[in-house]
Amino acid sequence: MKLASVSFTGRGSRLNAAVTELLSRQGYDCAGYAMPRYAEKHGLAALDIPLKEWTGQMFSSVDAILFIGATGIAVRSIAPFLEHKTKDPAVVVMDEKGVFVISLLSGHIGGANELAGTLANLTGAIPVITTATDVNGRFAVDVFAKKNRLYITNMHYAKEISADVLDEKKIGFYSDFPVIGSIPEEIEVWEEQKVFAGTNGICVSLAEDKKPYRQTLNLIPRIISLGVGCKKGTPAEKLEEKVLEALQTCGISMHSIERIASISLKAQEPGLLALADKYHLPLVTYDAEELQRAEGDFSDSAFVRSVTGVDNVCERSAVLASGNGQILLKKTAGDGVTVAAAVRDWSVDFE
């Protein structure tokens, strides 16, 4: 998690320096800021622009913001930049003596609750968490989704499920994947031939159109590696069209893709780079020798071999990128574009 912290007094800046050091040891990417008169003494960056401007910059560049000072300062600073719980960074506030640490914004999806808990454990501060499911010790679908890297297809349905949980109604649960861990008491797992009395249910699947409940919240795991081959100069729009067409044929949501893979010859292909950038996906590439060593039963193309030095690019790159996973989509070709998809081994985790 990339985090920026800011303090406004000498005591607060001393705490700021200590906290950023502790969080760095926990694997956080931390940058600490303080008012210029305190910054150098405590080894922090000087806050040499207005706080509101700094906050705006941080909203678009970090995962979490820690204010060390009064809650009112934090509230006024973040107010102009609030968008949505799926977009806003985590915002946490600590008083300058480190007595309390408050999860202020994006407690679940953004991770503010978790960050507040981490800070409490590191410093001995008292964590202040106000989200209803946490206060009541109940299952939180957005926390569950974040932990399992599941894409939430409908935030309105997610809110209704949270409301049902707080009203002590059962939530249906269906998964195309194995489940590990203890099932929360709020969850009723789908069973064939069994009628579910409730309305809202969760479906974990690669397909967005699977609806086992009257009102289904589809959660999509990001576990698919997409292998792509293309002619030089193929525009991003054509690549996207062919990718979406191919995925639709086997019921795989684009939201399940965690990376795009190809041959190293395509590492700087503008269309591929633009497609990866649009969907915020990494593009990984392999040389012909690496692709040839991939294990599996792959489609063979003499033409592709003559151009690239390997008989198949899309299937082999998808398998390698997925950690030698299973091919779900064999090579589909059209308009100079080839597409394949492989899934890595994965389970739903309730721990």
C-alpha positions in Angstrom: 0.0 0.0 0.0 1.3 3.4 -0.9 0.7 5.8 2.0 1.3 9.5 2.6 1.2 11.0 6.1 1.1 14.6 7.2 1.5 16.4 10.5 1.2 20.0 11.7 3.0 20.4 15.0 6.4 19.4 16.5 4.9 16.6 18.6 2.8 15.4 15.7 5.8 15.4 13.4 7.8 13.3 15.9 5.0 10.7 15.8 4.8 11.0 12.1 8.4 10.1 11.7 8.0 7.1 14.0 4.9 5.8 12.4 6.2 6.0 8.8 9.3 4.1 10.0 7.1 1.4 11.6 4.8 1.1 8.6 7.8 0.9 6.2 9.0 -2.1 8.1 5.5 -3.7 7.6 5.9 -3.3 3.8 4.1 0.0 3.3 5.5 2.5 0.8 5.5 5.6 3.0 6.1 9.3 2.5 5.9 11.6 5.5 5.2 15.3 5.2 5.2 18.1 7.8 5.0 21.8 8.1 8.3 23.3 6.9 9.4 24.4 10.4 9.3 20.8 11.7 10.1 18.8 8.6 13.9 18.8 8.5 14.3 18.1 12.2 12.2 14.9 12.0 13.4 13.8 8.6 10.1 14.5 6.8 9.4 16.2 3.5 8.3 19.9 3.8 4.7 20.6 3.1 5.4 23.7 1.0 2.0 23.9 -0.8 -1.4 24.6 0.7 -2.8 21.5 2.6 -5.9 21.3 0.3 -3.7 21.3 -2.8 -1.5 18.6 -1.3 -4.6 16.5 -0.4 -5.9 16.7 -3.9 -2.5 15.5 -5.2 -2.5 12.6 -2.8 -6.1 11.5 -3.6 -5.0 10.7 -7.1 -1.6 9.2 -6.3 -1.7 7.1 -3.1 -3.7 4.3 -1.6 -4.0 5.9 1.9 -3.6 9.2 3.7 -2.8 9.5 7.3 -3.5 12.9 9.0 -1.8 13.3 12.4 -3.8 16.1 14.0 -7.4 17.1 14.5 -10.2 15.2 12.7 -11.7 18.6 11.5 -8.5 19.4 9.6 -8.8 16.1 7.8 -12.5 16.5 7.0 -12.1 19.9 5.6 -9.1 18.9 3.5 -10.7 15.8 1.9 -14.2 17.2 1.4 -13.6 18.7 -2.1 -12.2 15.4 -3.5 -14.6 12.8 -2.4 -16.0 10.7 -5.2 -17.1 7.1 -4.3 -16.2 4.4 -1.9 -14.7 2.4 -4.8 -12.4 5.2 -5.8 -11.5 7.2 -2.7 -8.2 6.3 -0.9 -8.3 5.2 2.7 -8.1 8.1 5.1 -7.1 7.6 8.7 -6.6 10.2 11.5 -4.4 10.0 14.6 -4.2 12.6 17.3 -0.7 14.0 17.8 -0.2 12.1 21.1 -1.1 8.8 19.4 -4.0 8.0 21.8 -6.7 7.3 19.1 -6.5 6.2 15.5 -9.7 6.8 13.5 -10.8 5.1 10.3 -12.4 8.1 8.6 -12.9 7.1 4.9 -13.0 4.0 2.8 -12.9 1.7 5.7 -13.6 -1.6 3.9 -12.7 -1.4 0.2 -10.0 1.3 0.7 -8.5 -0.5 3.7 -8.8 2.3 6.3 -10.1 -0.1 8.9 -7.2 -2.5 8.4 -4.7 0.4 8.4 -6.2 1.7 11.6 -5.9 -1.7 13.2 -2.3 -2.0 12.0 -1.4 1.4 13.5 -3.1 0.5 16.7 -1.1 -2.7 17.0 2.2 -0.9 16.2 1.7 2.1 18.5 -0.8 1.0 21.2 -3.4 3.6 20.0 -7.1 2.9 20.5 -8.6 2.1 17.1 -11.9 3.9 16.3 -14.0 1.9 13.7 -17.6 2.9 13.0 -18.6 0.8 10.0 -21.8 -1.1 11.0 -20.7 -4.7 10.1 -17.5 -4.3 12.1 -19.3 -2.8 15.1 -21.7 -5.7 15.1 -19.0 -8.3 14.2 -20.9 -9.4 11.1 -19.9 -10.6 7.6 -18.9 -7.7 5.3 -19.2 -8.5 1.6 -16.8 -5.6 0.5 -14.1 -6.8 2.9 -14.6 -10.4 1.7 -14.4 -9.2 -1.9 -11.2 -7.1 -1.3 -9.5 -10.0 0.5 -10.2 -12.4 -2.3 -9.5 -9.9 -5.1 -13.1 -10.1 -6.4 -14.6 -7.5 -8.7 -17.9 -6.2 -7.3 -20.3 -5.9 -10.2 -23.1 -4.0 -8.5 -22.4 -1.8 -5.4 -26.1 -1.2 -4.9 -26.6 -5.0 -4.4 -23.6 -5.1 -2.1 -25.2 -2.5 0.1 -28.5 -4.4 0.2 -26.6 -7.5 1.2 -24.9 -5.6 4.0 -28.3 -4.3 5.1 -29.7 -7.9 5.1 -26.7 -9.1 7.2 -27.4 -6.3 9.8 -31.1 -7.3 9.8 -30.0 -10.9 10.5 -31.3 -12.3 7.2 -29.6 -15.2 5.5 -27.4 -14.4 2.4 -27.2 -17.0 -0.3 -23.8 -18.1 -1.5 -22.9 -19.9 -4.8 -19.3 -20.5 -6.0 -17.9 -22.2 -9.1 -14.7 -22.6 -7.1 -13.6 -24.6 -4.0 -14.2 -22.9 -0.7 -11.8 -22.9 2.2 -12.2 -21.6 5.8 -15.2 -21.4 8.1 -18.4 -20.2 6.4 -19.9 -17.2 8.3 -23.2 -17.9 10.0 -24.8 -15.2 7.9 -24.1 -17.3 4.7 -26.3 -20.1 3.4 -24.3 -22.1 0.8 -26.2 -23.1 -2.4 -27.2 -26.7 -2.6 -28.8 -28.4 -5.6 -32.5 -29.0 -5.2 -32.6 -26.8 -2.1 -34.9 -23.8 -2.2 -33.4 -20.6 -0.8 -36.0 -18.5 1.1 -34.2 -15.2 0.9 -33.8 -12.7 -1.9 -30.2 -11.7 -2.0 -27.3 -13.9 -2.8 -23.6 -13.9 -3.8 -22.3 -15.7 -6.9 -18.5 -16.2 -7.3 -17.9 -17.0 -10.9 -16.0 -15.9 -14.0 -19.4 -15.2 -15.6 -21.3 -12.1 -14.9 -24.6 -13.4 -16.2 -24.9 -16.4 -13.8 -27.9 -15.6 -11.5 -28.7 -18.3 -9.0 -30.7 -16.0 -6.8 -33.7 -13.6 -7.2 -31.2 -10.8 -6.8 -27.6 -11.9 -7.4 -24.4 -10.0 -6.6 -21.8 -11.3 -9.0 -18.3 -11.3 -7.7 -15.6 -11.9 -10.3 -12.2 -13.3 -9.2 -9.2 -11.8 -11.0 -7.5 -15.1 -11.9 -7.4 -15.2 -15.7 -4.3 -14.6 -17.8 -5.1 -13.5 -21.3 -2.7 -14.5 -24.1 -2.8 -12.3 -27.2 -1.0 -12.4 -30.5 -1.5 -9.9 -33.3 -0.2 -8.5 -36.5 2.2 -5.5 -36.2 0.2 -2.2 -36.0 -3.1 -3.8 -35.0 -5.0 -0.9 -33.3 -6.2 -1.2 -29.7 -9.8 -1.0 -30.7 -9.5 -4.0 -32.9 -7.7 -5.9 -30.2 -10.3 -5.0 -27.6 -13.1 -6.1 -30.0 -11.6 -9.5 -30.6 -10.7 -10.1 -27.0 -14.3 -9.3 -25.8 -15.7 -11.5 -28.5 -13.5 -14.4 -27.6 -14.2 -14.1 -23.8 -18.0 -13.9 -24.5 -18.0 -17.2 -26.3 -16.9 -19.0 -23.1 -18.6 -16.8 -20.5 -15.5 -15.1 -19.1 -15.9 -11.6 -17.8 -13.2 -9.0 -18.7 -13.1 -8.2 -15.0 -11.6 -11.6 -14.4 -8.4 -10.7 -16.3 -5.4 -10.1 -14.1 -2.7 -9.7 -16.8 -2.2 -9.8 -20.6 0.6 -11.9 -22.0 2.4 -12.2 -25.3 5.7 -12.8 -27.0 8.6 -10.4 -26.3 8.4 -9.3 -30.0 5.2 -7.5 -28.9 6.5 -5.9 -25.8 6.3 -2.4 -27.3 3.3 -3.0 -29.6 1.3 0.2 -29.3 -2.1 -1.5 -29.5 -1.3 -4.0 -26.8 0.1 -1.4 -24.5 -3.0 0.8 -25.0 -5.3 -2.1 -24.3 -3.4 -3.0 -21.1 -3.4 0.6 -20.0 -7.2 1.0 -20.6 -8.0 -1.9 -18.3 -5.2 -1.2 -15.8 -3.5 -4.5 -16.5 0.2 -5.4 -16.7 1.5 -6.7 -20.0 4.0 -9.5 -19.5 6.0 -11.0 -22.4 8.2 -14.1 -23.0 10.8 -14.9 -25.6 10.3 -17.7 -28.1 12.5 -20.1 -26.1 10.5 -19.6 -22.9 7.2 -20.0 -24.8 8.4 -23.2 -26.4 9.1 -24.7 -23.0 5.5 -24.2 -21.8 3.8 -27.5 -21.0 0.5 -28.5 -22.6 -1.3 -29.4 -25.7 -1.2 -26.3 -27.9 -2.5 -25.4 -31.4 0.3 -25.5 -33.9 0.8 -22.9 -36.6 3.6 -23.2 -39.1 3.1 -19.5 -40.1 3.4 -18.3 -36.5 6.5 -20.4 -36.1 8.1 -18.9 -39.2 7.5 -15.4 -37.9 8.1 -15.7 -34.2 10.1 -18.9 -33.7 7.4 -20.6 -31.7 4.3 -22.5 -32.9 1.8 -20.7 -30.8 1.9 -17.4 -28.9 -1.5 -16.8 -27.3 -2.0 -20.2 -25.6 1.6 -20.6 -24.5 1.9 -17.1 -23.1 -1.5 -17.5 -21.3 -0.4 -20.7 -19.6 3.0 -19.3 -18.6 1.4 -16.1 -17.2 -1.1 -18.1 -15.2 1.7 -20.1 -13.5 1.1 -23.2 -15.7 -2.7 -23.0 -15.2 -5.5 -24.6 -17.2 -6.5 -23.3 -20.6 -10.2 -22.2 -20.5 -10.2 -20.6 -23.9 -8.3 -22.2 -26.8 -6.9 -20.1 -29.5 -9.5 -18.0 -31.4 -8.3 -16.1 -34.4 -9.7 -13.3 -36.6 -8.5 -10.1 -38.3 -4.9 -10.8 -37.5 -5.6 -11.3 -33.7 -5.3 -14.5 -31.7 -6.7 -14.8 -28.2 -6.5 -17.5 -25.5 -7.1 -17.6 -21.7 -5.8 -19.7 -18.9 -6.9 -19.8 -15.2 -4.6 -20.2 -12.3 -5.5 -22.5 -9.3 -7.6 -20.6 -6.9 -10.1 -21.0 -4.0 -12.6 -18.8 -2.2 -11.1 -18.0 1.2 -13.3 -17.2 4.2 -10.4 -17.2 6.7 
